[in-house]
Amino acid sequence: MSAPDEPTVADLSEDELLARIFPHLPRGSRTLVPPGDDAAVVRAPDGRVVVSTDVLVEGRHFRRDWSGGEDVGRRAAAQNLADVAAMGAVPTALVVALVAPGDLAASWVSGLARGLGAACAPLDVGVVGGDLSGGPAVVVAVTVHGDLGGRAPVLRSGARPGDVVAHAGVQGRSAAGLALLLAGRGDADPGLVEAYLRPDPPLLAGPVAADAGATAMLDVSDGLLRDAGRIARASGVVLDLDEPSSAFAGDLERLADAAGLLGADPREWVLTGGEDHGLLATFPPGTVLPAPFRAVGRVLPVGSGAAGVLVEGREPDARTTGWDHFAT
């Protein structure tokens, strides 16, 4: 709800609302035709376009009592830009659709645009168009486009036995921030809360990994174990991850105080927490891992079992599965 003296979405025409949005959106140097026509035109010098889309639904992915418009804008951009980076591509443009209830403050929408701009402008990514609609809850749908720059796309299916498993970014911090918010203790560690509200993935590491010969890669959005399993099944291999106490020692140290406060196990946040949007990749043996990647495991042949994930040679607890969009 907006303040009594603040205009809402229902108080403005579509053109008036767009006039509040457009000044905050970067055009990007690859944009030939910006917003204002029926569609934008963006250069695609590689001749191939990497495309992905994601949605954020109020009450499912964010709560307005926790997240301002700028938070949601930054988060919506980050999760989409990370998908393009995970293919080894450079993001070039976003298209954003917004569903908004009539009582939503117009300033919240302006904040959303500022958040999108703040995430995209430093990367020279244009926010080049989209759509507006009314509805019962806020929904932000983003489609991202990327350019491979002559590289082959890095798929989930390329991991081979003997490869090194590596990770770039942080792990478990977004999950810890969410846990603090759910417990009403967000004030105990604002840094972890910000990691949930405004993830900061290592976007530049994706093309760097591709140039270094990464054989498989994805964005860790649904939890380390769940997403490692996706590479394993797509590649027909086993990903044997190191114990978090060694592979993610820095993350565990950062999470220790919050875990103690909540009586939680920080190891579970690292193994199952999503939405940090780090990059998990595999590299051929002997590869000098490019910064900021660090080794966190190895790729094994399937043998007599099935493709999947181990932690130091052992099957993880069946309960530690990570995020499922359709779990009850």
N, C-alpha and C positions, 0 to 999 in steps of 0.2 A: 504494500500500500504506500502511496505517496503522502507527503505532508499536505495539510489542507490548502496551503497557498501555492503548492507546486503543481504545474500542469502534468496531466497524465497522458498516456497514449490516446485515450478517448477524446481528450481536449484538442488534439491536433489533427490536421489533415495528413494524408500520407506524404504529400509534398513538404509540409512543414516538418514532419518527423525526419524525412530524408535530409532536409536542410541542416538538421542537428547532427546527422550521422556523417555525411560526406566529408566535412572538414577534418575529421580525425583519421580518415582512411588513406594509407599511402597508395600512390599510383604504381610505383615500381617501374624500373627503366625498361622492362620488356613489354609494357602495356602500350599497344598502338591505339586502341579505342577504349577510353575509360568508361565508368558508369555514366549513364545518361541516354544510351540507345537501348534497343531491345536486347543486345548482347554485347559483351566486351570482345576485343580482339587482342590476343597475347602472342608474342613471338614464340616460335618453337624451333629454334635453330637446329636441334638434334634431329628433327623429323619424327621423333617419337615423343609422346606425352605420357608422363606418369600421373595417374589420377587415383585419388582415394576420397572417401567421404566418411563423416562421423556426425553423430548427433549428441547433444547434451539436453536432457529432459529434466525440468524442474521436479524435485521430489524423488528423482531416481539417481541423477548424477550430481546435483547440487541443490542447496537450499538457500533461499534468498535471505534468511536470517543469518547465514554465515557468509554468503558470497555477494559482493557488490557486482555491478555490471562489469567493471573493469577486471575483476577477478575472473568472471566467466569468459570474457573476451580473450584474456591471456591464455586461459586453460583450453578454450576451444581451438585457438590457433596452435598451441603447443602440441596437442595430441594429433592434429592433422599434419603439421609440419614434420613431426617425428616419423609418421608413416612413410613420407616421401624420402626422408633421410635414410630410413632403413632399407630402401631399395637401392641406395647408393646414388641418389639423385639430389639435385639442388632444387628447392621449392621456388616457384616463380609467381604463383597467383592463388588467391583464395576467392571463392564465391560463397556468400553467406546468406542463409535464409533465416528469418526470425519470426516466430509465432509469439504474440504477446497478448495478455489479457488487457482489457481496457483500463483497469485501475493501476497498471504498471506505470511508475513515474517515468516521465520522459527523460529525466536525468539518468535513470538506470540504463536506458537505451544509449544515451550519449556515452556513458561509462563503458558499455560493451564495445562501442566503436573505438574508444580510446585504448581499451585493452587489446583489441585486434591490431590497432596501429602500432602500439608499443612493442608487440611481439614480432610484427612483420617488417616494420620499417628498417630496423638494423640489418636485416637479411636481404633488403631490396626486393621484398615480396609485395606485390600489389594486391590490394583488396578491391576487386574489379567489378563487383556487382552482387546481385542476390535478389531477395524477395522479402516482402513484409505481409503478414497475415494476422488476423485476430484469432484468439483461441482461449481455452480455459486455463492454460498454464504456459509458462515460458519454455519454448523449445528453440535451440540454436542448432542449425544444421550447416555444416561447413563442407565444401568440396575444395580440395587442394590439387593443384597441378604442379608438376615438376619436370625438370629437364635433366636427362642423363649425361649430357655433355660428351657423347661418344662412348660412354662406358656401357658394358653389358649390365643389365639389371642384376642385383644380388638377390637371389630367391631364397626361400626357406629350404629348398630341396637339394642344395649343393653340398651339404656337409658330408665328409668322408672319414672313415676310420683313420685314426692318426692325427686328425686335425686338432688344433688347440681351440678350446672354447674361451672366448674373451668377452668382457663387459665394459661398456663406457657409461659413465654417469653415476648417479646414486641409486640406492635400492633400499626400500622399506620406509623411507621418510614420509612419503605421502600417506601410507597406511597408518603410520604413527600419528600424523597430524589429524587424520580422520578420527582415529580412536580418541584422541584428546578432545576433539569437538563433541563427539558422541557422549563423552563422559562429563561434559560441561567444564572441562579444564583447559580450554584453549589458551587461557592466559598463562599457563605454566610453561609453555614453550612456543612463542609466536613464530620462531623459525621453522619448526616442523609444521605448524598450521599453514604457513605460507607455502611450504613444499606441497601441501595438498591443494591449496586454493590456486596457486600459480606455479605449476611445475616448470622446470627450466631444463629441458632435455639437451643433450650434447649434439645439436643438429649438424654442426659442421663435421662431426666425426663420421657421418655416414658416407659421404663421398670419399673421405680420406681412407676409410676401411676398404671401399671398393677399389681404390687405386693401389692399395697394399695387397690386393689379392684375396679379399674375404670370399669364402666359398658359400656362406649362407649368412643371413642376418634378418633380424626383426626388431620391432619396437616392443619393449617389455611393458605392456599396458595392463595385462591381466594377472600378473604374478610371475616370478622367475620360474617356478616349476611348471606352471601351465604353459608358458610360452616356450620354454626349453623343450617341452614335450611336443610342441607343434613343429619345431625344427626336426626333432628326432623322427617323428612319424612321416613328415614330408620327405626326409632323406633316407629313411629306412635304416637308421642307426640308433645307437644309445649315446646319450649325452651324460657323462659321469661328472657331476659337479663337485668341486672341492667343498669342504665344510665351510659354512659362513664365517666361522671363527678365524679362518685364514684368508679366504677369498674376499670377505666383506668386513674385515676387522674394523676399518674406519667407520663404516655405517653402523656396526653394532655398538661401537663406542659412542657415537652420536645419539643413538637411540636409548642408551642405558638408563638415563634419568627418567625419561617418559615411561619406559617399561617398568621401572621400579615404582613410580607413582601409581600406575594403573594395575600393577600386579600382572603384567603381560610378559610374554616371551619375545624378546626382540628378534630372535632367530626366525620365528614364524613371520614376523613383519618382513624380514629380508626374503624369505623363501616364497611367501604367498602374496605379499603386498603389491598392488598394481599402481599405475598412474604416476610413477616417477618418470616413465617414458625414457629410460635408458636404452641403450642398444646392446643386444646380445648377438654375437657373431662368432663364426668359426673361421680359422685361418689354417693354411697348410703348415705342416710341421716345419720348424726352422724359421718361420717368418718373424722378422723383427716387428713386434706389435706397434702400430702407430699410436701415439698419444691421442686421447686419454685411455685407450683400451688397456686392460690388465687381464692376465690369464686367470680363469676361474674354473677350469676343468679340461676335459679331454673327450674326444669322440672315439667310441668303441664300436666294433662290429656287433651285430645283433646276437650272433651265436645261437644258442638254443632257445632264447627267450623272444620277447617281442620288442619292437622299437619303443623307446621310452626314455625315462630319466632316472638316474641314480644319484645319490649323494654319498661320495666316498665309497662307491661300490655297493651301497645298500639301497633298497627301495624306500622312498620316503613314506612317512605316515600317510595313509589313504585320506585322512582328513585335511591334509595340507594341499589343497588343490588350486587355490587362487580364486580369482573373481569369475563368476558365471553370470552373464547378463540376464539369464532366465531362471536362476535359482529362486526358490520361494523363501 
